[in-house]
């Protein structure tokens, strides 16, 4: 937590305070998590979120918080005195008589809620990316504003103070895999940005670059883009032009020259085997190296031909064992550390012989993710287990779908596509 901020009661809020919402960007209705309060409507929205306390920055505020006494008066000002006294008495009795809260159950409910909200916002974000890529040539100003708002939201969540949690989502809710890809690459890139403590300015440039990294495909035939069979040599040469076409489109939009360079280089491998210029690591922009890694990982997990898809665990293992020379090795190790030994979306077997899917991981606890257990019937509230709380249960194996009995695989509802969203640690604390 920043030493420049102070914690106050939510009822001490007033217009002019610069506040910090220690929530994931999916868990509040504002564009940013840190901002100055401009009106009473914002204060009421914050109170509806349910926070009891929050942080504010005295140096960036125009005033001091309401005094605690005045804040309390605000709460009760419209209530008869005897009603206030009765409420206090009831609250006191209730607090004494309440059973001990089942923290495991509470955290699981929180996680169910966090992932459900993430799924909804994933669809919205994916549709935003679709709109940006389809209309950026005809309505560039509006599309760039949309891209900036979306990227700022993800950046603020990813680079937030404290831990983050990485959730695996069911990307099938969004109908167009092409636009899911741009969003997936953006989120994975932001995970890497946090792991190397990237500046907010670079992260924002990286984010917009990832949203636009495949913009040049707008000038490539759908016949080639959607082809599931291996491309012919001529088709591959045509396809590879999208990097240069995209870079030129970025320039034409008046965006920074560095962004055009990053888009140009997003297929340049560390060993010089990439395209369009066959550059090696030291010749490429550091931001491009991140996109190369994130782009390749998502394509292994979510290829055009679903039959060729690898699990997240397989994808990381394959990249490290067979493709290591193609990537910045420092970044590859960072990605593995961030996604964990058992990346979200992986299918695992537990020491108690149960099967499960990894649905959420905290990079600081890579061996103890949240997992969703096998249920006999499909159930939106299937049991979720925090392995940090289970000293006697461990993951014994990370499996390929072919290694799992068909009846188990059916109940696990294994995803055909894997997408990620970032949440702050409060959702899985």
Phi, psi and omega in degrees: 000139181296139178284351181272359184246158179232149179268134179227162174288146183299333180283355177270002181295145174207157179301134180108345178282141173264112189248159176241120174265108182278064181226155172295155184294347178275348191256011175212160187271008185262156179293320181243159178269341179235124182193168178269135179289125183254340181203169182293333180298320177298320180297317179295323178296321179295318180296327180290338178297327179107004178293140175268322179226163175200172184258150171224157182254107182302321184292332183259005180264155179270350184203176176268160177296161173301141175301150183303319181298314180295323178298318179294322179297324179301321184292323188254002190299334182259013183246143174299148184302319182293329178291319178299315180298320180296318180297318179298317181295315180297317179299320180295315180295316181299318181298320181289325187270345185296138176291162179297131181291134176282100186295325178299312181296320180297315181295323179294321177296319179298318182291318175306313181295315182299316182289323178298316178295323179297318179301316181295316182286335174298316180298316179298314180296320179297320178293326177296316178298319179300314180297318180299310186289330180283328191245004188295334179280330182266332180224062188300319184297311181296319182293321179292326175295318177298315180298319181296316179297314180298312181295318179300322178297314181291319179299314181297325178286316184291319185266015181297159177293143179086190185281161170236161172243144181247116182261139170272131183242161175271094182296351183292346178294332179262134194279340188246106185297330182299319182279332172301321183301313181299320179290318178302313181297322179297313182295316179297321178297322179291327175298317178293321180301318178294320185294334180254011177056048180293148177293154181298322181297314178294322180296322178293318177295320177298316183298313179295323178298321181289322176301324185259005191299332180254020184301331180294344179292346176298339181257009178252142182299137176299331179301324178278318183297324186260002182292127182273334179281166180298136180288147174288169180300316181294318179296320180295318178298320178295315180300318184294345178292346185295334178294312180290320179297319179295318179299319179293322178296321178296318177298316181297334179279355179079018179280164183306145181298330179295323179296319177298319179296318180296316178298319178300324190261010188286000172239016179273116181274155184300330183270006177086009182266005181272194180219161011270348188248000180063039181282154175257173187313306187293348181264355184252160178289138179304327179290325178296323180298326178293316181294321178305314182292311181296320180298314182293319180300314182293325179291330175289320180285324187228064180288167177302316177269105185303331181297339181265003184295140174254152174291161177306319179298313179299319183298313179296317180297319180294317180297320182286321185277325189241344184235013187305323183292345183275349186235161169296111188297327177298316180292322179299316179294324177295320179295316179298318179294320183290317181280344176092165177298327179240087186301149174308137183099348180286152176257128187229160172247135183263164182294344176267015176075007176273155175256154181200166171248143176279122184248343181201140180222142172256121183306338180276353177226061190297335182270354186231068180280177167275137178230149175258122185281159175297133174243151180288335175228155178295131187213121181298335180253037178305150187297127176251133183242130173269107185293347175292335180269351186250089184294335184260004180238128178227165172277127181258338181200146172253125195247155169272152179306325181294341181272359186251134177306140186302322181291330178288315181300321180296316182287331178288344180052050183303136184284140173283332178233145179240126176232158182238149168226153182256140176223152176285158191299342182300335183288339181227023184290000000 
